[in-house]
Every structure is written in C-alpha cells, then in structure tokens.
Amino acid sequence: MTQWFVPGRLELFGKHTDYAGGNALVAAVDRGVAVSVRPASEGFVAYSDHGPLVELDPAVDPGLPTGHWGRYLHTVLRRLTADFGPLAPAEIAVSSNLPLASGMSSSSALLTGVALTVIDANGIRETDEWRSAITSEMDLIAYLACVENGSGFKHLAGGLGVGTHGGSEDHAAILSGKPDHLLHLNFNPMRLVSPVRLPDGWQLMVATSGVLAEKTGAALADYNRCSAQVREIVARAEQRSDLALANLAAVVEMQGTDWARDLVGDSPALSRRLEHYVVESDRLVPEAVRALTDADRSLLGAVAQQSQAAAETLLGNQIPETSQLVRSALSVGAWAASSFGAGFGGSAWAVIPYGQDDEFAEQWLMHYRERFPEAGARAIALGVTPSGAARRIE
C-alpha cells in the first residue's frame, strides 16, 4: 500500500494573483487529505468519507457532476495515463478533515494527494518520461497545477482538467509548507521569495461562512471570469506591444502601471480587475510581510482591511456572508481578518492572541449567526497552525 498526507492551505493575501504572475502570502495548514492506494485485480475503485464508492476508467468520462470528488480522481488518472502510460489497477481510499468547499483548497489537496500516491504506486518517478518532464520541485508544483486546470506542461499535452482556470498557488503551498511559517510566493516565474515566521503569541483562526465555495455552476463561471479578465488584459498588451507576455505581472513590469491602465481605459470591468491586481499583489502582500516580520498587528489589521475592501469593490468575489464574517471577527476582538480563497462563498481568517481560540471561536460564530442565522447554523470555526509540506506516510 502507498499512502500520502497532503495539507490544505490558508491564503492570507494574494486573492487571484497567482495565475496573474503576482505575489501571495500563504501557508500549508495542520489539516488535510490522506490518500492510500492498494493494488487491485482490475480497474480503479475509489471511496471517500465524503461520498460513496465510485468506479473509474481513465479512458471513459465517469459522468459525474462538476465538482464531484470522483471527477478530481478521474482527472488525475486520465492525465497520468496520457502523460506516462497505463497505470496499474488500484483501490483508492480518501479521507479528509478539511472543511469542504471552504477555500482551504480541499479540492487541490485531493487532486495532489491522489496524483502523488498514484505516481509512487506506479514507480512513475523512475521512468525516462518523468525525468525528462519533471526536473525539480517547482516543475512538480507547476505540473500538478496543469493537471488541475487542463493546461499543457512542457512537451506534455493538456487535457480537460477539472473545469477551473486557476494557477499554482494551492499546489505551491501544499508542497512547500514550512512549520510555523507563512510563504511569500511570487509567480513570475513561480518561486519562494521567503518564508515568514508567524510571530510568537499569534494564533490563526478560520471560520467557514456556511456558504460553500463550490466551483460549479454560477460560482465556477464567476471564478473563471476573474481569470478570463486577466487573459484579456494580457492579450491587449501583446497586441499593442507585439510581444509575447507570460502574465499580467509581465505586462505591468514591461511598461508600468499607467501604461497598463491605458490599455483597459475603455472597460470598467478590466480596469477594476487590473487595479485589484496592482493593489493586492504589488502593495498589500509586501506590506503584510513587513507587518508579520515586525510583529506589527496594527499594520496587519490595516492591510487586511484594505485587502477585504479591494476584494469587495474591485475583484467582486465576495458575498454578503463572507463580508459579514470578517466584520464579525473584528467586532469580537480579532487583530486582523479577511476572507480568502476563490470567493463566491467560503471562509475568512482572523488573527488573535494565542490561547484564546475556543472563546474567540464561540463569540465569532455567535456574532455571525445573529446576522445570518441560516448560513451561520452551518458555519464552523477552528484554530489552524502553519504546517509542513505534503509527505509520504511510510
């Protein structure tokens, strides 16, 4: 049997900046997904504590709805088969203690965990095909992001993916996590800028809104709209400059923010999307790093407030429940708070004094439920700790 544990991730800052080539401040957390693979006589059978057993054939669409956990498994099996050849029949078991569709990357953790376990169970790392494509940890991160979004990687052709057009932030946090540290990442190109230690005496809290941030239906369309707007800005820049540009960060770095603003001046939607990127990536992430380095909770609170406002007014990925969750956290004493993840549902984080997590969680949810009783009845709050990276269980 082959087993992996893959953590979820917490995003403090960097809303929708990774696929734009920007900065993010994230951490792996001490909750995640465990995946085990056992040899089987034929085919692939999978079961999870979040759903019934499913049978999967890499060559056949399983007919599962978008967002179903089994579709993430099928995406992995299909892509690995296409890229590295037939896989040995297996029984795949998945368990998780991550809140589902909460913004803590339960879906990316699931996909990454299944991929790493199947890769090791089949000895794929020892093949010439793997060694020619995956030459570093950064390659592995980028490849798994491409498996999820369906993009090609180096000489490996793309596929269908899971339906989201996102980046590699989740996979970078999952595979690069460091205990007690956040990670300042930049994605132009993808690299770890620096680990940032969580100050002593600080506790990170997360509360779910009770509104699932499922990447299905209208929420999927809204999520992909955010990335489509970035691609449109890049396309305009390429047309005007007659250059091939990797991402939005390259656009801004090439000619400056004012030149980029001129590109989108005729489109209020694209102007807002550009402005959000500039504010979140270029200003707020570096300020948040400084606040954590200096243990300056007042500065972190101010940066978080600006990030939340930008998400609401510029990015447009918030709903009333997630905005209220942030206000409730601040009302009951959080030093800083903001929503995180893809948006259109999900969760918020808060920073409080260490050792007050139980009392704070109760007060946070009580205040939130007064405003949103129905969603609040489904909400949960918990303390999280920055943790290490995904790891094989021997």
Secondary structure by P-SEA (a helix, b strand, c coil): cbbbbbbbbbbcccccccccbbbbbbbbcccbbbbbbbbccbbbbbbcccccbbbbbcccccccccccaaaaaaaaaaaaaaccccccbbbbbbbbccccccccaaaaaaaaaaaaaaaaaacccccaaaaaccccaaaaaaaaaaaaacccccccccccccccccccaaaaaaaccccccccccccccccccccccccccbbbbbbbccccccccaaaaaaaaaaaaaaaaaaaaaaaaaccccccaaaaaaaccaaaaaaaacccaaaaaaaaaaaacccccaaaaaaaaaaccaaaaaaaaaaaaaaaacccccccaaaaaaaaaaaaacccbbbbbccccccbbbbbccccaaaaaaaaaaaaaaaacaaaaaabbbbbbcccccccccc
